[in-house]
Amino acid sequence: MKMNKMKIWVACGIFCVLSVLISSWYAVTFNDSRLVVPMDCTDYVFHIKDLPMIVSVSCTCLYVLSLFTMLFIYVKRKQRQVEETNITRKINPRLGFLGVLGFLGFVGFWTYPIDGRVSPFAFFLFFGFFGFFYEGKMSGTFMDERFRENIACAKLKAYRITFSIMFVALLVLCQGKLFGSLEYTLIAAIIILSLALALGLFLSEYLLYHYDHDEQADQGEA
């Protein structure tokens, strides 16, 4: 992605965040916190003062949808280039800082007691983005037979660990209600599933980097 396009996407994201914050402040200050605090949507009646909040949230949702669509197309294009050139895709290791978004999962411990929302716990999945640190260090590597074998071994070990965690969690959670509550069981399942998938994403890149550099070190010593 070109730098100017990246700046446009970042600017749009900042605009969406600011618009939501400003419209939330407006709703709390001048509109009795409508559409900010939980409310019964079945009795909802549109007010003209609701417009800033509706527009800002709609723009943010559209931005997120467009961002994921763009990322999906970008990843597919890069995968096709990798298959054609037999060289690993070029990624900036600083993308690994996206893993910090995983800490947003702790927001769920705040939203659940307030309005029962458990969706923020899914953000723990973003911890897997720390793997970009290691993938970025291997950008532009020619994928010979040895490197492809390391890819297969790294993914296989990462998948084994991931599915082992999920299997054990399934056995434990199926024994009954966690702390006597099905809601706590659901929360635990979301957290464990998100963290397990994040671990799988991270380990596949970390182990590949570890295998590849260990072999290079062994060859250097020989």
trRosetta pair geometry for C-beta under 8 A, 3 or more apart (Angstrom, degrees):
i j d omega theta_ij theta_ji phi_ij phi_ji
1 5 5.4 -115 -180 84 93 122
1 6 5.4 111 122 -62 117 94
1 74 6.4 -21 -56 -125 107 138
2 5 4.8 88 64 9 85 104
2 6 7.0 -150 97 -8 43 88
3 6 5.4 -54 -149 35 35 115
3 7 6.4 37 153 -22 67 102
4 7 5.7 -50 -150 33 34 113
4 8 6.6 38 150 -22 64 102
5 8 5.5 -51 -152 32 36 114
5 9 6.5 34 152 -17 67 103
6 9 5.8 -55 -150 37 33 109
6 10 6.3 31 153 -17 66 107
7 10 5.7 -55 -145 39 32 111
7 11 6.1 34 155 -21 66 107
8 11 5.7 -55 -146 37 28 111
8 12 6.4 29 154 -19 63 106
9 12 5.7 -53 -148 36 30 111
9 13 6.5 32 153 -19 63 105
9 67 6.9 113 -160 -109 116 96
9 70 7.6 -145 -107 93 136 164
10 13 5.7 -55 -151 35 32 112
10 14 6.4 32 153 -18 66 104
11 14 5.7 -53 -148 37 32 111
11 15 6.3 36 152 -21 64 106
12 15 5.5 -53 -148 35 32 115
12 16 6.4 34 154 -21 65 103
12 63 5.8 -178 143 -130 111 123
13 16 5.7 -52 -149 33 32 111
13 17 6.5 30 155 -17 65 105
13 63 6.5 155 -94 163 60 139
13 67 7.6 57 -80 -79 109 142
14 17 5.8 -55 -149 37 32 110
14 18 6.2 28 155 -15 66 109
15 18 5.9 -59 -146 41 28 108
15 19 6.1 29 156 -22 65 109
16 19 5.7 -55 -145 36 28 111
16 20 6.5 27 157 -18 63 105
16 56 7.3 136 -157 -170 60 75
16 59 5.7 -157 -116 118 93 99
16 60 4.3 129 -177 -99 117 77
16 63 4.9 -97 -65 15 155 161
17 20 6.0 -57 -152 35 29 108
17 21 6.4 26 153 -16 65 108
17 60 7.7 100 -68 -112 42 117
18 21 5.6 -56 -146 39 33 111
18 22 6.1 28 157 -17 68 108
19 22 5.9 -54 -141 39 29 107
19 23 6.0 24 160 -14 65 111
19 55 7.7 -90 168 108 129 89
19 56 4.0 -168 137 -129 101 106
19 59 6.4 0 88 69 155 138
19 60 7.3 -162 74 -52 111 100
20 23 6.0 -58 -140 42 27 106
20 24 6.1 30 157 -23 63 108
20 56 4.8 164 -81 150 53 121
20 57 6.5 88 -110 -78 99 61
20 60 5.7 27 -58 -53 124 146
21 24 5.8 -55 -146 35 27 112
21 25 6.5 28 154 -18 62 104
22 25 5.7 -53 -151 35 32 111
22 26 6.4 34 150 -20 65 105
22 52 7.6 -94 111 172 89 129
22 56 7.5 -173 63 -98 85 153
23 26 5.4 -49 -146 36 36 115
23 27 6.3 37 153 -21 66 103
23 52 4.1 -170 -125 138 102 100
23 53 4.6 159 156 -86 120 54
23 55 7.5 -171 -98 62 151 84
23 56 4.1 -159 1 7 151 151
23 57 7.7 -121 90 -29 149 79
24 27 5.7 -52 -146 35 31 110
24 28 6.3 28 156 -16 65 107
24 36 5.4 112 -145 -111 83 120
24 53 7.0 92 -77 -111 50 100
25 28 5.9 -58 -146 39 29 108
25 29 5.9 16 160 -11 66 116
26 29 6.0 -65 -140 45 25 103
26 30 5.7 -35 -177 34 66 111
26 31 6.7 40 132 1 73 114
26 49 7.9 -156 143 -174 104 90
26 52 5.4 6 76 82 150 155
26 53 7.5 -150 74 -52 105 87
27 30 7.3 -74 -115 58 15 70
27 31 4.4 -58 -143 60 55 120
27 32 7.9 -56 173 61 70 40
27 33 5.9 78 135 -130 92 27
27 34 5.7 -121 -163 57 108 64
27 35 5.9 -100 -140 61 154 92
27 36 4.9 156 104 -31 133 120
27 49 7.5 132 -112 147 66 98
27 50 7.7 50 -111 -117 109 53
27 52 7.3 -153 -52 78 88 108
27 53 5.1 40 -61 -61 134 131
28 31 7.6 4 -13 53 15 77
28 33 4.9 33 -110 -90 61 79
28 36 5.8 -46 -64 49 85 171
30 49 6.5 -139 118 -153 99 131
31 34 4.9 -82 142 28 105 103
31 35 7.9 -9 118 28 133 96
31 47 7.2 162 -147 95 111 136
31 49 4.3 177 -102 139 118 128
31 50 6.9 147 -168 -74 148 55
31 53 7.7 -130 75 -18 158 128
33 36 4.6 -96 -169 59 73 117
33 37 4.7 34 144 -2 123 109
34 39 6.8 7 -143 -36 64 161
34 47 7.0 54 90 39 170 129
34 49 7.3 95 48 101 133 105
34 50 5.9 -74 113 -94 128 95
34 53 7.4 -166 100 23 80 158
35 39 7.2 -59 -71 23 36 132
35 50 5.9 110 -18 -143 138 97
35 53 4.5 132 95 128 141 152
35 54 7.2 -92 -137 -60 167 70
35 57 7.7 -123 165 -17 125 147
36 53 7.2 -111 -55 -124 81 144
38 114 7.7 164 -18 141 122 87
38 115 4.4 161 -57 -121 135 124
39 44 7.0 98 119 -87 118 96
40 43 5.0 35 103 25 111 103
40 44 7.4 -161 103 -46 58 76
41 44 4.9 -19 -154 -22 51 126
46 50 6.1 -122 -154 49 63 139
47 50 4.8 107 62 -13 77 101
48 51 5.9 -18 -175 -16 50 117
49 52 7.6 -33 -179 16 49 98
50 53 5.7 -66 -168 47 58 109
50 54 5.6 56 140 -25 87 111
51 54 5.7 -60 -141 39 31 110
51 55 6.0 27 164 -18 68 109
52 55 6.0 -59 -144 39 26 107
52 56 6.1 20 162 -15 65 112
53 56 6.0 -58 -142 39 27 107
53 57 6.1 20 163 -12 64 111
54 57 6.2 -61 -144 42 24 105
54 58 6.0 24 157 -19 63 113
55 58 5.8 -59 -145 39 26 111
55 59 6.2 27 157 -19 64 107
56 59 5.8 -54 -147 36 29 110
56 60 6.4 29 154 -19 63 107
57 60 5.6 -54 -147 36 32 113
57 61 6.3 33 154 -18 66 105
58 61 5.8 -53 -147 37 30 110
58 62 6.3 30 154 -17 64 108
59 62 5.7 -56 -147 39 30 112
59 63 6.2 35 152 -23 65 105
60 63 5.6 -51 -147 34 31 114
60 64 6.4 30 155 -18 64 104
61 64 5.8 -53 -147 36 31 110
61 65 6.3 31 154 -17 64 108
62 65 5.7 -55 -146 39 30 112
62 66 6.2 29 155 -17 65 108
63 66 5.8 -57 -146 40 28 109
63 67 6.1 31 154 -24 65 107
64 67 5.6 -53 -145 34 30 114
64 68 6.5 26 158 -15 64 104
65 68 6.1 -56 -149 37 28 106
65 69 6.4 28 153 -18 63 109
66 69 5.6 -56 -147 39 32 113
66 70 6.1 33 155 -20 66 107
67 70 5.7 -55 -147 37 29 111
67 71 6.3 27 155 -17 64 107
68 71 5.7 -53 -144 39 32 111
68 72 6.3 37 154 -23 64 104
69 72 5.7 -53 -149 33 30 113
69 73 6.5 26 155 -14 64 105
70 73 5.9 -56 -149 38 30 108
70 74 6.1 31 153 -21 65 109
71 74 5.5 -53 -142 37 32 114
71 75 6.2 33 158 -20 66 105
72 75 6.0 -53 -147 35 27 109
72 76 6.5 26 155 -17 62 108
73 76 5.8 -57 -149 38 30 111
73 77 6.3 31 154 -20 65 107
74 77 5.8 -56 -150 35 29 111
74 78 6.4 26 154 -16 64 108
75 78 5.8 -57 -148 39 31 110
75 79 6.3 34 154 -21 65 105
76 79 5.7 -53 -147 34 31 112
76 80 6.5 32 154 -19 63 104
77 80 5.8 -55 -153 34 31 112
77 81 6.6 31 150 -18 64 105
78 81 5.5 -53 -149 36 36 112
78 82 6.4 41 151 -23 66 102
78 89 4.4 44 176 -120 117 140
79 82 5.6 -49 -149 31 34 114
79 83 6.6 33 153 -17 64 103
79 89 7.6 -44 -72 -54 42 133
80 83 5.8 -53 -151 36 33 110
80 84 6.4 26 153 -15 65 109
81 84 5.7 -59 -145 41 32 108
81 85 5.8 2 167 5 71 115
81 89 6.9 96 79 -100 111 89
82 85 6.6 -69 -131 52 22 90
82 86 7.4 76 174 -95 55 14
82 87 6.7 -124 -132 72 62 46
82 88 6.5 18 -127 -126 113 29
82 89 5.4 -60 -67 -50 114 86
82 143 7.8 55 -177 -8 95 143
83 86 7.6 18 -168 -68 21 54
86 142 6.6 30 123 -156 93 72
86 143 5.3 -131 178 51 73 97
87 140 6.0 -5 173 -150 116 43
87 141 6.8 161 -158 75 70 32
87 142 5.7 -39 -103 -98 80 53
87 143 6.7 -171 -100 -3 24 88
88 135 7.8 -152 171 -168 128 80
88 138 5.7 -10 93 129 167 92
88 139 6.0 -138 106 -135 106 33
88 140 6.4 -56 66 4 86 13
88 141 4.6 21 15 47 124 83
88 143 6.2 118 -48 -54 80 103
89 139 6.8 -56 107 -132 45 84
90 139 4.3 77 -129 -174 52 122
90 140 5.6 36 -88 -50 92 88
91 95 5.9 -70 174 23 101 141
91 132 6.0 -118 149 -158 133 92
91 135 5.3 11 60 117 144 103
91 136 4.5 -105 100 -92 88 73
91 139 5.3 -162 34 -85 62 119
92 95 5.4 114 78 -23 81 94
92 132 8.0 19 85 162 55 116
92 136 5.6 -8 135 -130 18 131
93 96 5.8 -16 173 -4 63 115
93 132 6.6 152 -148 134 41 78
93 133 5.1 52 -167 -141 94 48
93 134 7.9 89 -128 -29 100 16
93 135 7.8 167 -105 70 66 59
93 136 3.0 -168 -73 91 61 144
93 137 5.8 52 -87 -48 127 71
94 97 5.7 -11 178 -2 67 113
94 136 7.3 126 6 -119 44 173
95 98 5.7 -12 175 -5 65 115
95 129 7.1 -106 144 179 83 102
95 132 4.0 -92 94 158 98 153
95 136 6.5 155 32 -61 99 128
96 99 5.8 -15 175 -3 63 114
96 129 6.5 161 -142 139 42 74
96 130 5.2 52 -167 -147 96 42
96 131 7.1 -168 -116 61 95 22
96 132 4.1 -160 -71 74 66 89
96 133 3.5 32 -75 -50 163 80
96 134 7.9 94 -88 0 134 57
96 136 6.8 -105 -29 4 104 129
97 100 5.7 -9 177 -6 66 114
98 101 5.7 -19 177 1 63 116
98 126 6.5 -113 144 -172 82 104
98 129 4.0 -77 92 148 101 151
98 132 6.7 54 34 15 109 146
99 102 5.6 -15 179 -5 62 116
99 126 6.1 161 -137 143 39 77
99 127 5.4 54 -163 -144 95 36
99 128 7.1 -163 -113 63 97 24
99 129 4.2 -163 -70 76 69 84
99 130 3.5 36 -74 -55 166 76
99 131 7.8 126 -74 5 126 56
99 132 7.5 -163 -35 25 102 101
99 202 7.9 66 -114 -91 136 115
100 103 6.0 -28 179 9 59 112
100 126 7.9 -43 69 129 30 120
101 104 5.5 -22 -178 1 62 118
101 123 6.3 -116 147 -171 83 104
101 126 3.9 -74 89 152 100 160
101 129 7.0 37 38 32 107 144
102 105 5.9 -19 177 -5 58 114
102 123 6.1 160 -137 142 35 79
102 124 5.5 53 -162 -143 90 37
102 125 7.2 -156 -111 65 90 29
102 126 4.1 -156 -66 79 69 85
102 127 3.5 73 -108 -57 164 73
102 128 7.8 132 -79 6 128 53
102 129 7.4 -169 -39 30 104 99
102 198 6.6 82 -115 -134 134 154
103 106 5.9 -24 -179 10 63 112
103 123 7.8 -45 68 127 24 120
104 107 5.3 -18 -177 -3 63 120
104 120 6.3 -117 145 -165 84 98
104 123 3.9 -80 85 157 98 162
104 126 7.2 40 34 32 106 143
105 108 6.0 -25 179 3 55 114
105 120 6.2 153 -136 145 37 77
105 121 5.4 55 -160 -146 90 38
105 122 7.2 -159 -110 62 95 22
105 123 4.1 -157 -65 75 70 88
105 124 3.7 53 -87 -55 164 76
105 126 7.7 -170 -36 32 104 98
105 191 7.3 116 173 -121 128 82
105 194 6.8 165 -116 119 141 152
106 109 5.7 -32 -173 18 62 113
106 110 7.7 54 137 -9 68 98
107 110 5.5 -60 -166 39 51 110
107 111 6.0 37 145 -15 82 109
107 120 4.2 -99 83 179 100 153
107 123 7.2 42 30 29 108 146
108 111 5.7 -57 -131 43 36 102
108 112 5.7 42 168 -31 70 106
108 117 7.3 -123 -131 110 72 79
108 118 6.0 49 -154 -149 118 47
108 119 7.5 -167 -102 70 106 35
108 120 3.8 -169 -65 79 79 99
108 121 3.9 22 -53 -56 171 76
108 123 7.7 -176 -30 26 107 103
108 187 7.4 159 150 -145 130 106
109 112 6.4 -36 -129 25 23 113
109 113 7.8 18 168 -7 49 101
110 113 7.2 -66 -165 36 28 97
110 114 6.8 14 151 -11 63 119
111 114 5.6 -70 -150 42 38 111
111 115 6.3 -42 -178 45 77 89
111 117 4.3 -46 144 66 122 107
111 118 7.8 -169 94 -72 107 26
111 120 5.6 116 24 5 138 133
112 116 6.2 27 -154 -133 55 24
112 117 6.4 -118 -83 65 50 50
112 118 5.8 49 -96 -84 105 69
112 187 6.9 23 -110 -102 155 136
114 117 7.7 -19 70 21 92 96
116 183 7.9 -78 -148 -146 93 139
117 120 6.6 68 125 -5 106 95
118 121 5.5 -23 176 8 73 120
118 183 7.8 -163 -61 -170 139 88
118 186 6.5 33 159 120 175 109
118 187 5.5 -126 -137 -97 126 82
118 190 6.0 140 153 17 114 164
119 122 5.9 -36 -174 9 56 115
120 123 5.7 -24 -175 0 61 117
121 124 6.2 -15 174 -7 59 111
121 187 6.3 166 -58 -154 166 75
121 190 4.5 83 101 117 131 123
121 191 5.2 -76 -175 -74 122 75
121 194 6.4 -177 141 4 77 151
122 125 5.9 -12 170 -4 66 115
122 190 6.2 -72 -69 -177 71 110
122 194 5.4 -174 -140 -92 42 134
123 126 5.5 -22 -178 6 67 116
123 194 7.5 39 60 -172 25 149
124 127 6.0 -16 179 -6 59 114
124 191 6.1 71 5 -145 160 62
124 194 3.8 99 72 120 103 126
124 195 5.1 -42 147 -65 130 74
124 198 6.1 -111 140 -18 73 146
125 128 6.1 -30 173 8 59 114
125 194 4.4 -94 -53 -157 77 88
125 195 7.9 -109 -80 -61 45 29
125 197 5.6 -10 -126 85 94 117
125 198 5.1 -171 -147 -63 36 98
126 129 5.4 -20 -175 3 66 118
126 198 7.0 -10 54 -110 20 122
127 130 6.2 -18 177 -5 57 112
127 195 6.9 14 43 -125 141 65
127 198 4.0 58 67 175 93 145
127 199 7.7 4 102 -57 117 56
127 202 6.9 -44 130 -44 80 133
128 131 5.9 -18 172 -1 64 116
128 197 6.5 -60 -51 124 144 70
128 198 3.6 -138 -44 -145 88 59
128 199 7.1 -80 -91 -13 89 19
128 200 7.1 -14 -116 64 126 62
128 201 3.0 54 -171 64 126 131
128 202 5.1 -132 -136 -37 57 81
129 132 5.6 -6 179 -7 68 113
129 201 7.4 -3 -55 124 37 138
130 133 6.0 -16 175 0 62 113
130 202 5.4 15 69 -114 96 116
131 134 5.9 -55 -166 40 57 103
131 135 6.0 53 141 -17 81 107
131 201 5.3 -138 2 138 146 79
131 202 4.3 -156 -59 -119 100 47
131 203 7.7 -60 -95 10 122 24
131 204 6.9 26 -146 61 150 77
131 205 3.6 120 -173 34 104 138
131 206 6.4 -99 -120 -32 84 80
132 135 5.3 -56 -135 45 40 110
132 136 5.7 47 161 -27 71 105
132 205 7.4 -35 -60 -178 22 174
133 136 6.2 -60 -155 32 20 110
133 137 7.0 18 149 -19 57 106
133 205 7.9 125 59 126 63 134
134 137 5.6 -50 -151 31 37 113
134 138 6.9 18 155 -4 65 106
134 205 4.3 141 77 144 116 100
134 206 5.2 171 -22 -90 166 48
134 208 7.2 132 139 66 123 91
134 209 4.0 -108 -167 -28 114 148
135 138 6.1 -70 -154 46 35 99
135 139 7.2 67 145 -60 64 78
135 205 4.7 -64 -50 -139 89 129
135 209 7.9 -109 -62 -55 36 113
136 139 5.6 -13 -159 -29 42 115
137 209 6.2 57 74 -126 123 128
138 141 4.8 -38 179 -11 81 137
138 208 7.0 -64 -15 122 168 112
138 209 6.0 -138 -39 -96 122 85
138 212 6.7 79 -109 62 129 163
141 147 6.6 176 137 -136 118 152
141 212 7.7 -3 -163 -164 161 155
142 147 7.4 160 103 5 54 156
143 147 4.7 -131 -142 92 56 130
143 148 5.6 77 172 -59 100 87
143 151 7.6 4 -143 -26 115 138
144 147 5.2 97 48 10 63 102
144 148 7.2 -125 101 -4 33 91
145 148 5.8 -56 -148 38 32 110
145 149 6.5 35 153 -21 65 104
146 149 5.7 -55 -152 33 32 112
146 150 6.6 32 151 -18 64 104
146 215 7.0 -175 168 147 128 163
147 150 5.6 -53 -153 35 35 113
147 151 6.6 42 148 -24 65 100
147 212 6.5 33 -120 -108 81 114
148 151 5.4 -45 -150 29 38 116
148 152 6.6 37 152 -17 65 101
149 152 5.7 -52 -150 36 34 110
149 153 6.3 31 153 -17 66 107
150 153 5.7 -54 -143 39 33 110
150 154 6.1 33 158 -21 67 107
150 208 5.7 107 138 -140 102 70
150 211 4.3 174 -147 108 111 134
150 212 5.5 110 151 -65 168 79
150 215 7.4 -111 -79 -4 134 141
151 154 5.9 -58 -146 37 26 109
151 155 6.3 19 159 -12 63 110
151 208 5.8 27 -100 -116 55 122
152 155 6.1 -59 -146 41 27 106
152 156 6.1 28 157 -21 64 111
153 156 5.8 -56 -144 36 28 112
153 157 6.4 23 160 -14 64 107
153 207 7.5 -131 112 142 83 121
153 211 6.4 123 82 -99 126 164
154 157 6.2 -59 -148 38 27 105
154 158 6.2 25 155 -17 64 111
154 203 7.5 -177 180 139 84 73
154 204 5.4 103 136 -156 100 53
154 205 7.7 103 158 -61 140 11
154 206 8.0 172 -157 71 119 50
154 207 3.8 163 -135 97 93 108
154 208 4.0 -58 -36 -61 172 74
154 210 8.0 141 -106 47 113 92
154 211 6.1 -128 -63 3 104 135
155 158 5.6 -57 -143 40 31 111
155 159 6.0 30 158 -20 67 107
155 204 5.0 34 -98 -132 64 110
156 159 5.9 -55 -146 37 27 109
156 160 6.4 30 154 -22 62 106
157 160 5.6 -52 -148 32 32 113
157 161 6.5 29 156 -15 65 104
157 203 7.1 -119 106 150 91 122
157 207 5.8 -176 70 -149 128 169
158 161 6.0 -57 -151 38 30 107
158 162 6.2 30 153 -19 65 111
158 199 7.7 -176 -160 130 88 72
158 200 4.9 110 159 -151 101 64
158 201 8.0 138 175 -35 139 11
158 203 3.8 163 -114 96 100 110
158 204 4.2 -82 9 -65 168 73
158 207 6.2 -151 -52 14 100 138
159 162 5.6 -56 -143 39 32 113
159 163 6.0 21 164 -10 68 110
159 200 6.4 58 -91 -142 45 117
159 204 8.0 49 -39 -80 73 108
160 163 6.3 -60 -142 43 24 100
160 164 6.1 29 156 -24 62 110
161 164 5.7 -55 -147 33 28 114
161 165 6.6 27 156 -18 63 104
161 199 6.8 -104 117 131 115 120
161 200 7.2 176 78 -91 91 73
161 203 6.3 -8 56 74 140 178
162 165 6.1 -59 -156 34 29 108
162 166 6.4 20 152 -12 65 109
162 196 5.1 113 -154 169 75 90
162 197 6.8 71 -152 -93 126 37
162 199 6.1 171 -94 85 84 98
162 200 3.6 14 -75 -74 143 116
162 203 7.6 -159 -47 39 98 135
163 166 5.4 -53 -142 42 38 111
163 167 5.9 43 156 -26 68 105
164 167 5.7 -53 -144 34 28 112
164 168 6.4 25 157 -15 63 106
165 168 6.0 -56 -147 38 29 107
165 169 6.2 28 154 -18 64 110
165 192 7.1 -161 151 -179 102 98
165 196 4.5 -172 94 -115 127 114
165 199 7.2 59 13 59 161 148
166 169 5.6 -56 -145 40 30 113
166 170 6.2 36 154 -24 64 105
166 192 7.2 141 -108 138 58 104
166 193 6.7 60 -115 -108 103 67
166 196 5.1 130 -60 156 88 168
167 170 5.7 -53 -150 32 29 113
167 171 6.6 29 153 -18 63 104
168 171 5.8 -54 -152 35 33 111
168 172 6.4 27 154 -15 66 108
169 172 5.8 -59 -146 39 31 108
169 173 5.9 20 162 -11 69 113
169 188 7.8 -168 -164 144 108 97
169 189 7.2 135 152 -118 119 60
169 192 4.4 156 -135 153 155 154
169 193 7.7 -159 103 -58 155 64
169 196 7.3 -115 0 -48 146 141
170 173 6.2 -60 -136 43 25 102
170 174 6.0 24 164 -21 63 114
171 174 6.1 -61 -145 35 22 109
171 175 7.4 39 152 -41 56 95
172 175 6.1 -43 -170 0 36 116
173 178 6.7 -34 -129 -51 77 115
173 185 5.6 123 -161 -158 100 95
173 188 6.2 -179 -102 99 119 121
173 189 5.8 94 -149 -76 168 95
173 192 7.9 -150 -42 30 135 151
177 180 5.2 45 111 -144 125 20
177 181 5.7 136 177 36 113 17
177 182 5.6 -67 -120 -63 101 57
177 184 7.4 79 176 57 79 102
177 185 5.9 -104 -142 -37 50 127
178 181 6.5 -47 76 62 67 71
178 184 4.4 -128 90 110 103 105
178 185 4.3 151 9 -76 104 70
178 188 5.4 88 -24 -1 176 145
179 184 4.9 -18 48 84 110 169
180 184 8.0 52 61 31 47 134
181 184 4.2 83 79 6 108 104
181 185 6.9 -169 101 -8 60 82
182 185 5.2 -51 -152 35 41 118
182 186 6.4 45 149 -22 69 100
183 186 5.6 -49 -150 33 34 112
183 187 6.5 35 151 -18 65 104
184 187 5.5 -50 -145 36 35 113
184 188 6.2 37 154 -19 66 105
185 188 5.8 -54 -147 37 30 111
185 189 6.3 32 152 -21 64 107
186 189 5.6 -55 -148 35 31 113
186 190 6.4 30 154 -19 65 104
187 190 5.8 -54 -149 35 31 109
187 191 6.3 27 155 -16 65 108
188 191 5.8 -57 -145 39 30 110
188 192 6.1 24 160 -14 66 111
189 192 6.1 -57 -140 41 26 105
189 193 6.0 25 161 -18 63 112
190 193 6.0 -59 -143 40 24 109
190 194 6.1 22 160 -17 63 111
191 194 6.0 -60 -147 38 25 108
191 195 6.2 16 160 -11 64 112
192 195 6.0 -59 -142 43 28 106
192 196 5.9 30 159 -22 65 111
193 196 5.8 -56 -143 36 26 111
193 197 6.4 22 160 -14 62 108
194 197 6.1 -59 -149 39 27 106
194 198 6.3 27 153 -19 63 109
195 198 5.5 -54 -144 38 33 114
195 199 6.2 37 154 -22 65 104
196 199 5.7 -51 -149 34 30 113
196 200 6.6 33 151 -20 62 103
197 200 5.5 -50 -150 33 34 115
197 201 6.6 35 153 -18 65 102
198 201 5.8 -53 -150 36 33 110
198 202 6.3 27 154 -15 66 109
199 202 5.8 -58 -145 41 31 108
199 203 5.9 27 161 -19 68 112
200 203 6.0 -56 -136 38 25 107
200 204 6.4 31 163 -26 61 105
201 204 6.3 -55 -152 26 25 111
201 205 7.3 8 157 -3 58 107
202 205 6.4 -73 -163 42 33 100
202 206 5.8 22 154 -15 73 117
203 206 5.5 -59 -133 44 34 109
203 207 5.5 30 170 -18 72 110
204 207 6.5 -51 -136 38 19 105
204 208 6.5 22 157 -19 55 111
205 208 5.8 -56 -148 36 30 113
205 209 6.4 28 156 -16 64 107
206 209 5.9 -59 -152 38 30 109
206 210 6.1 29 151 -20 66 110
207 210 5.3 -54 -143 39 34 115
207 211 6.1 34 158 -19 68 104
208 211 6.0 -52 -143 37 28 108
208 212 6.1 23 160 -16 63 111
209 212 6.0 -59 -143 39 26 109
209 213 6.2 11 165 -7 64 114
210 213 6.5 -66 -142 43 21 99
210 214 6.1 23 160 -21 62 113
211 214 5.9 -60 -146 36 25 111
211 215 6.5 21 159 -16 63 108
212 215 6.1 -60 -154 36 27 108
212 216 6.5 24 152 -16 63 108
213 216 5.4 -50 -144 38 38 113
213 217 6.3 42 154 -22 66 102
214 217 5.6 -53 -149 35 32 112
214 218 6.4 32 152 -20 65 104
215 218 5.6 -50 -146 35 34 112
215 219 6.3 34 154 -17 65 105
216 219 5.7 -53 -146 38 32 111
216 220 6.3 36 152 -22 64 105
217 220 5.6 -54 -149 34 32 114
217 221 6.5 31 154 -17 65 104
218 221 5.9 -55 -150 36 32 109
218 222 6.4 31 152 -21 65 105
219 222 5.6 -53 -146 34 33 111
